[in-house]
Amino acid sequence: MPISNDLDKLRSEVSAAVKEHWKAFLFEGILLVILGIAAVIVPPLASLAVTIFLGWMFLISGVGGLIATFWARNMPGFWWSLISAALAVLAGMVLLARPLQGVLTLTIVVGAYFVAEGVATIMYALEHRRELSGRWSWLLVAGLMDIVIAFFIIAGLPGSAQWALGLLVGLNLMFGGATLIGMALAARNAS
């Protein structure tokens, strides 16, 4: 019972916080939708921005990893940690030095991810078709869509590198923003 009470308390606190700050969630949602639309309208620019952003993320996390690794150099796994941090620095530097080539590389990685995700989702659907009754077909369709998306991305290389990342990021931003807008409006109406 104590876990259930704690969970109920947490839910009510989160709900109260969302109700109290619904305008902030609404603003963030609108901003994400606008950025998503911009990314969908100009996907090459969004793809380049994503690549540069990831380059900085790798570089900063790699430098942080190097500092932490040298700070704790007596810990087990020093060399593996050092190699990991150095690879992050290298990846960041490469993405920042050659962002256009980085867009192509990231697009290939995204295409491979969609293939793997599609196959895994299809296998999950087939394995659970008895337990999930009519819902397993939705998983199967989702897996097939992942593979179709991967096909368009991979078959269209190198040209798809110009639009794939930007389009996918734009769609993600739009759906994420729409979700926040819906949550904010529901919280406002519940007040």
Secondary structure by P-SEA (a helix, b strand, c coil): caaaaaaaaaaaaaaaaaaacaaaaaaaaaaaaaaaaaaaacaaaaaaaaaaaaaaaaaaaaaaaaaaaaaaccccaaaaaaaaaaaaaaaaaaaaacaaaaaaaaaaaaaaaaaaaaaaaaaaaaacccccccaaaaaaaaaaaaaaaaaaaaaacccccccaaaaaaaaaaaaaaaaaaaaaaaaaaac
